[in-house]
Amino acid sequence: MKSPDQEFREKNRSERIWFVKKSAEWVISVSNKTWSHRQSELINSQLLNRKNFPLTKEQYLHMIQTARAVSHRRSGYPQMPPNIDLLSPGSRDELKEKIRTQRETTS
C-alpha cells in the first residue's frame, strides 16, 4: 500500500482542522435546542441509511484489521484487564493466579 505524499497529507490535515474549527464555531453560535435537533436528524438519518452501507460489520472490521496490520499501528496496547466479575468462578481463580504470578515475576 503506497502512502500519500507529504503535500497531500498536509492539505488534508489543514482541511480537517478548518472543518473542525468551523463546526465548533457553529456549535457555539446556535442554541442548544437547535444543535440537539440537528444532531438528532443526523443520527436518525444514519440509522435509516445503515442498510444501504455496502459493508457488513465483519467486512468493516476485517478492513480495519488489515489496514492496521499493513501500517504496523498498535491498537489496544497495553491490553485492558478483563472484568473479573463477569468471569465464571473457575476462570476468575485462574486469572487471579496468573495476575499474581506476573506481579511476582516483575517485582
N, C-alpha and C positions, 0 to 999 in steps of 0.2 A: 504494500500500500504506500503510495507516494504522498508525502506530506505537502501541504500547500506552501508556496513561497512566503517569505517573511513579509513582503509588501501586502499580499492578500490578507495574511493573518492580522496585520496591524490595522488595515482598513476595516476588516470585520470586527475587530475589537473596538475600534472607535465608534462604529455604527451601533454596536451593542450598548456601549456606555451612553451614547447620545439618547438611545431609546429608553434606557433606564431612567435617565435624568428627566426626559420629557414625561414619562409615566409618573414619576414622583411628583413633578410639578402639577400634573393633572389631579392626582390623588389629594394633594394639599389644597388645591383650589376649589374642589367641589365639596358639597355637603356629604356627610356620612350616609345619608339616605340615598343620594344619587350614586355614590360609589358602591354601596351594597346592592342596589338594584342592577347596576351594570355587571357587577361580579356574578350575581345570580344568573343573569342572562348568559354570560359566557360559560359558566359551569354547566347550566342546563343544555345549552346548545352542544357542548362537547359530549355530554351524556347521550343526547339524542342521536348524535352522529357516530357513536362508537362502533356501530355495526358496519359502517362504511370504511372503517380503518382497515387497510389491506393486510395487516399482520395480526396473527394470533398472539396471545400472551407468550406462548412458548417460543414462537419465531422471534419476537422482540427481545426476549431475554437471551436467546442464543446469539442474536446480532450484537447485543451489548457485550456479552461474554467474549465473543470473538474479537471485537474491537479492542477490548481491554487487553486481551492476550497478545494481540499484534503490537499494541502500543507499549506493552510492558508496564502498564499502570497497575498500581496496587490498590485494592479496594477492600475495606473492612479490616485493615491491619492496625493494631493487633485485634484479633477476633474478640468479640464481646463474650463474656462468660454466659453460659446458658442460665435460664431462670430455674434454679434448683427446685423451687416449689412445684413446677409443672412436671417434673420427672417422677417416674414410679419409684417406690421406696428402694428397690434393689439398685436401680440406676443412680439414684441420689447418693447412696452409700459409696458406690464405685467412683462417682465423680468427686465426692468429698475426699476420698482416699487419694485419688490422682492429684487433686489440687494440693493436698498436704504433702505428698511426695515431691511434687515440683517445687514447693516452697522450701522444703528441707534441702534439696539439692542445689538450689540457687542461693541459699543463705550461707 
